[in-house]
Amino acid sequence: MESTIGNLDYASLFKAAPVALAILDQKFQIVTANDAYLRVTGRRRQELVGREYFDVFPPDPYLEDDHRARAQRQTLEAAVISGRPSTMMLHYYPIPRNGRSEDLEPRWWNVTNQPILDDDGRVRLIIRRVEDVSIFGHFEQRGNSSLPMGRESISGLFTYAHEMQRSVDHLQQSVASAHATALAFQQAMLTTPDLESHSNVVVRYQPAAHGLNACGDWYDVANVPDGSLALMVGDVVGHGLAAASMMGMLRSVLNAAIRTGGGPASALETLDLYAQHQEDAVATTTIACQVIPKSQILIHSAAGHLPPLLMHSDGTSIYLHEPNDPPLATRAGHTYSSQNITPYTSGDLLILYTDGLVERRGEDIDVGLARLAATARNLVGRQLDELADTLLSRMANPIGQRDDVCFLLARLK
């Protein structure tokens, strides 16, 4: 983003702003701070930038559970989860004096956390505004009535502020509870009993940084009665509980359809017929892949989904681009799906994934696909769990994950 527009230098304006401002990323790492913030906290810029906020301003080391630090973290988390500003009023939070964590200086603060959203409405950064209101706290502690407003007014102000803070705390706890409920719901929807019998298959799901952690991405594994193994991933358009609920229904239908033994194309035809009667299923993408160990072939069928990556043990790879029919519920009536057969060698790695793993705003999708192939090539010899964790880390968007990430890895036998 340009720091100057016309004759205005916004970087200089931020630096010189009279209110104390710090910019944090989604993981609460300090990106920058203005001069007023440095003055009010008694820190130099190099002591802040690049460090996690609670490393710079840690909890009280003499308290087993510093509820004040916990409240500070909850307000930041509330801003990230909700995408809305969060505040704290007259909050007592001592900070280290001259950087010495054991020497804490009593401070009272008014704090506002203002999320900065990207074009998708996801939190990218947080502007943290702080006001040092310690003068009120010191007078309240000492019982001093020499302030112009008088002792009674100060006490009333503190009572009101504490009541407001209790309301804010209650709201933040509600947001955190909704966040935990949504995540538990998502994890329950992704239960995969047949996965336990396949040590050569691992799955990963990571929610986007913003939102209630409920989405339409899914993976699934199914034992087909003929002895083959079905691997599936899919992505319902949208986020939230509605998308997650639709995901659960489509996932169950596809799981049942693939077990009938008709193959991936037949299973997707059945799924499409069902999706045509579900408004929230329109434009869902999915792929079903059947692994047949006896003949060492893959049979796959896709509906608008990104192609699987087949990585050979020697590091060469191929994307299975064909066939790829339109997304679900975008054609009326009974439509026929196509499927393709691909031979494989024992030890090959198959990667099925949703778009969050490879897509980045403003970047051609082919760049993301090339990045996935290159990353997988460097990791192909590792154990599956280590491979999956490292792949998730290396494919992460450096400016923050805007979409949910869901993928499945299978070491083919």
N, C-alpha and C positions, 0 to 999 in steps of 0.2 A: 504494500500500500504506500502511495506517495506520502512523504512527510510534509510536503509543502503543496498548497493549492493557491494559485494566484500569488498574492503577495504575503500570504500568511504562512509562517513556519510553525506547524503544529507541534513538532518535536520541542522547539524552544518554548512554546506556550505551555506544554505539559510540564516541562522542567521548571518553569517560573511560576506555575499556578500557586496561589496563596494557600490553598487547602492541601493537606497531606494525602498524597495518592501513591499507591503501589499497584503494579499490574502483576497478577498471578496467572499461571496456566491452570489446566484442569487438575493437575496433581499438586497444586498449591506451591509450585516452585516460583520463586520471585523472578519475574522477567525484567522489570526495571522499577525505579521509584523516583519521584521528583525531589527537588531540593527541600520542600517543606516537610516531606516525609522523613528525610535524613535528619533534619533539625529536630523534629518532635521525638524521634526515636534515639537520637544521639548516635547514629550509625553512619559509616561511610558507604558509598555505593558499592564498592568492591566487597564489602562484608555481607551484602544482601543478594546481589544479582547471581542467579544460578543456584541458589540454595533453597531448600524446602523451608517454608515459612516457620514451621514449628521446630526446625533446627536452629533458626536464628532467634526465635522467641519461644523457648521451650517451656513445658509445664514446670511447676514448682518441684524441684528435686526432693524436697522434704515431705511431699505429700504422696501417699501411695496411689491415690486416684485424684488428680487435680480436676475437679469438676469445672473449673473456670476455663482451662485449656480445652476440655471436652466440649464446652459450650461454644468456644471460638471455632472449633473444627466443625461442629454441627451447623453453624451459620454458613460456613463456606460450602459444605456439602449440600445444604438446602438450596443455595443459589445455583449450583451445578445441576442438581436433579430437576429443579422446577423451572430453571431458566428465568427466574424472577429475582428481584433484589431481596436481600435479607439484611436485617438490622439488629444491632444491640445498643441499648441505651444505658449510660452510666454503669458500664460493666467494669468491675474490678479485675485487672489482669496485670500483675507486676512483670516487669521486663528486666533482663540482666543489666546490671550497671557496668558499663565499659566492657561488655562482652563476657563478664564472669558469671556463669550460670548459677553459682552458689550465692551471689550477692544480688538480691532482687530489689529493685526500686519500686515502691508502691505507685501504681498508676490507675486512673479511671479513664474509660474511653467511651465515646460514641462511635459506632462502627457501621458502615454501610458497604455491602458487597454487591456491586452492580455487574451482572453478567453481560458479556459482549457476545452476540450471537452471529453465526455465519449465515449464509444465504439459505441454508436448510433449517434454520431455527435451532441449531445446536450450539451449546456453549463452547466458545473457543478460548476466551480469556475472562478474567474477573478484575474489574477495577475495585480496589479496596480503599475506601476513604476512611480515615481515622481522625477524630478530634480528641485532643487531650483535654479532658474536663476534670483533671485531678484536683483542681482548686475546690470544687464542690465536695469531693470525697474527703479531702483533708479537713475542711471546715466541719463536715458532718461528723468525722471521727473525734475531733477535738471539742465539739460542742460550741464552736465559736459563732457568735451572732453578729460579728462586725460587718458582714457583707450587707450591701444595701437592701437586699430583699428580706433580711432578718432570719432568725433561727427557725421560726415557725414555717416560713415559706420554703426554706431549704428542706426541712423535714417532709413537707408536703410534696415537694418536687421529687425527692428520693422515693417516697411511697408510690407516687404515680409512675415513676420510671420503673420501679421494681414490678409493679402490676403489669405494665406494658411488656416488660421482659418476660414475665411468666407466660403471657399470651403468646409472645413470639416463640418461646421454648416449646409450648404446647403445639404450635403450628409446625415447628421443625420436627418434633417427635412424630407428628401425624404424617408428614412427608416421608420421614425415614421408615415408618411403619408400612406405608403404601409401597415404598421402594422395595422393602424386604418381602412383602407379600407378592408383589409382581415377579420378583426374581424366583421365589419359591414356586410360584405358579408355572413360570417358564421351565424350570428344571423338572417339575413333575410332568409337564407335557412332553419333555424330551426323554423320558424314561425308555430305555432300549434293552429289554430283557435278553434278547438273542445275542447282544454284544458280548455278554459274559463268556460265551463259549468260543470266542474268536480272539485269541491273543495277538493275532496278526492284523487287527483292526483297532484304530484309536480314533476318537472324535474330540473336537474342541468347539466350544461356544464362548464367545466373548461379547458382551453387550456394548453398545455405543456408550460414549462417555456421558451423554445427556439422555434423560428420559427415565421412565420407570422400569427399565430393563425387561420389558415385555415386548416381543417382536414376532415377526412372521417367519423367521428363518428356522429351518429344521434339518436334522440328519436322522437316518434310520437304518437299521440292519435287520434283515429277516432271513430265517432259515426256510428255504423252499423245500417242500416234501421230496423232490427228486434228487436232493443232495447238493444242489447248488446254493449259492449265497447271493442274496439281493442287497445292494447298497444304494441308498437314496439320499438326496438332499433337495431342498426346495426353499422358495422364498415368496411369502405372501406380501403384496404391496402394502406399505404403511407400517406403523408402529402402534404400540399400546395393546390393551387387553383385547380389543376387537380383532386385531391382526393375529394375536396369539391364539385366540379361541378358534379362528378360522384355520390357522395352521394346524391345530390339534385335530380338527375334523378331516382336513385333507390328508394329513399324515396317516391317520387311521384307515381311511379308505384305500390309499395307495398300498399300505402294508398288507391289507386283506387281499387286494386285487393281485398283487405280485405273487402271493402264496398259492394262487389257483393253478399256477404252472403254465399259463398262457404266454408268458414272456413279458418283457418290459413294454413293448408297443401295446399289447392288449391291456396291460395294467393302466397305462396312461390314457387309453381310450375310455376305460371305465371311469377313471378319475375326472376326465374332461366332461363326461356326461353329468356327473355329480356336481362339478363346479359350475356348470351352466345354470343351475338352480340356486346358486349361492351368490348374492350380490357382492359380498366382500371377497369372493374368490377370483374376480375378474383380473386378468393379467398376471396371475400367479405363474412363476416359472418353476420348473422341477426337472429332475433327471433321475432315471432308474437304470441301474446297471446290474446285470446278472453275471456272476462269476461261476464258470463251470470248470472245476479243477480237473475232471477226468480228461477233457479234451483241451484244456488250457486255452479257453477262449472267453472273451467278454462279449456280452450282448447288451447294447445300451440303446435307450430311446430318450429323447429330450423334448421338452416343451418350452422353447424360448430361453433355455438356461445356458449359462456359460459352459464351455466344453471341458470335459475331464482331462486331466493331464496324466499320461502314462509315461513314467520315468523308468528307463531300463537301468539295470545294475551297472552298466558301463558309463552312465552319465548322459547318454543320448535320450531324447524324449520326443513325444508326439502329442499334440492336442487332438482329441477326437471330436472334430468340428461337425462331422456329419453322422447321422441326420440331426436336424434341429427344427422341429415343427413350431408353429406359433404358440404363445403362452396360453394357459388354460382359459376357457370360457370366452375366447375372442372369436370363435367361429360357431355358428348356430347349427344345431342338429348333431347327428352322429357323424363324427369325423374319424378318419383313419390315421393312426400314427405309424411312423416308419421306425425301423431299427437297423442297427448295423452290427456286424460281427468283426471282432478284432482279436487276432492271436496274441498271446503273451508268453513270457518265459518266467519260470519260477524265480522269485526274488524281485520281480518288477514291482514298482511302487505306483499305486493308483491314487490320485488325489481328486476328490469331489469337493466343491466349495460353493459358497454364495458370493455375491458381488462385493461384499464388504472387505474381502481379503485382497482384492486386486484393484478396485476402483478408487481413484482420487479425483477430486474436483479439478476441472480444467486440464486433465491429462487424458490422452487417447487410451482406450482400453487395451490396445495392443502393447502399450508400454507396461501396463500392469501385468499382463499375461507373460511378457518377456521377463519381468522381474521375478514372478513366481517360478518360472522354469529355471532361471539362473540360481535362485535361492535354493530350490529343491535339489538341483544338481550338486551343489556344494555340501548338502546334508544327507544325500541318499544313503550313505553307508552307516548312518547312526541308528541307534536303537529307536524304535517308533515313538515312545513317549518323549524322549529327548528331542527327536526330530520335530515332533508336533509343537513342543513348547518353543523351540528355537525358531521354527517357521513363523509361529504367531508373533514372536518378538520382532523378527527381522522384517516382516511384511507390514508391521504397524505403521500407520501414517504419522510422520514426525510432528505434524501440527495438531494431532488429536484425532481419535477415531470417530468419524461422523456416522458410520453405519455399523450395524451388528456384523460380527464375523462368525461364520459357522463353516467347519470343514471336516472331512473324513479322510483318513489315510488307511490304505490297505496294502500290506505286503503280500503279494499274490503267491499262491502255492501251486 
